[in-house]
């Protein structure tokens, strides 16, 4: 699946207040709505799996486009029941950035994190903590 630049993971958590029958009715509708919204943005290899108190989702997208993500989030917030909280994680396949979207109370919030090699680098003259000697000159593990 190299041709897809974005992997998407989702987790929708049902409120413990829902009865067994309510949960399964909500889940059936939620699966249909999510599948439609994902297909509308061009998602492929869509997998939606119920796990009792949650619904897990995974799919891929050709591009990594924040504008598309926001459109999807608006659509999901519009149909996500109030007794369901959710998260979507968009991962760029070159592991340069991730976007996390959280859904609750009819709205959504966004967080993005740079996970590129640039973000993982440290200043060359400062060794990582596990390599630095402590104040007495001993290594942190006492050796």
N, C-alpha and C positions, 0 to 999 in steps of 0.2 A: 504494500500500500504506500509506496514511496511517492506516488503522484498526489497524495493528499498532504497538505501542509499543516493540517490542524486535527488534533484528536480531542474529542469532547467527552467528558465524564459528567454524569449527573446523579444526584441523590435527592429524592423527594421523601420527606419524613412525615408520616401521618400522626396526627395528634392522638394521644392515648384516650382522649374523650370520645373518639369515634367508636361506635359499635362495630362488631364484625360485619354486619350487613352494610352499614354505611361505608365502611372502609372499602369493601369490594365493589360497591357501586361507584364510589369516587374513583377508585383505581381504574376501572374499565373505561370511564370517560376520560380520565387523565391520560391513559395510554393512547387513546384515539387522538386527543388534542395535541399531545406532545409529538406524536408521529406526524401529524399533519403540519404542525409548525416547523418541524425539522425538515420535512420533505420540501416545504416551501422555500427554505433557504439553501436547498441543494445537498442536504446531508445524505450520506450513503452508509450502508452497513449498520443500520439502526438496530440496536438491541435494547429492548425495554424488559426488565425482569422484576417482578414483584417478589418481595422478601418478607412478607408478613406485615411488618410495621413500616415498610419503606419500599420505594420503587427506585431501582438503579437503572441508569441509562448509559449507553456508550454509542458513539458514532464518529464519523470522520467528515471533514469538509475539505474541499479543494484549496481554499484560500484561508488566510488568517486576517480577518477584517473586522475591526472593532465596531464599525457601523452596522455590519450584519449581526454581530452579537447583540448590540443594543436593540435592534429590531426584534430579534428573537426574544429577548428579555421582556420587552414591552408586550409582546403577544402572550408569553407565559404568565406574566403578572395579571393580565386581563382574565385568564381562565383558571388560574390556580385557586382552588378553594381556600378559604380562610383557615381551615383546620389542617393545612398542609404547608410545611416550610420546605424550602429547597435550596440546592446549590448546583451550579454548573461550573465546571472547570475546563477552560480552553487551553490546550498546551500546543505551542508551536513545535513542529516536528524537529526543528534544529535546536530545540531546547534553549531558545533565546529569551522567551517571555511566556508567562502564564497570566491568564485573566480569570478571576474568580468572581462569580455573581451569586449573591445570596438573595433569596426571595422570602418575604414574610409580610403579613398584613396587607396584601394587595400591592406591594411595591418591591423594588429591588435596589441593591447596592452593588458597587463594583470595586474591586481591588486588582491591581496589576503589579506583578513582580518581575523584575529583570533577573533572569537566571542564566544569562550568557556567561561565557568564560570571563568576560570583563568583570562581571559582578563577583566572580569567584577568585579573582587575583588578589594578592596582598602585596604590600610594599616589600621589595626584595630584601632589604636590610633588616626587616623585622620577622623573625622566625615565628611560626605558629606556636601557640601556647604550649602544646605538648612537647615541643623541642627546646623551649627556653629553660635555662636553669633557674631554680628559685633563688631567693635572697642569699641562702648559704652556699650557693654554687652547686647544690645537688639538683638532680633532675626531679621534677614534681612527683614522680612515683617512688622517690626515696633511694634510688640507685646511685 
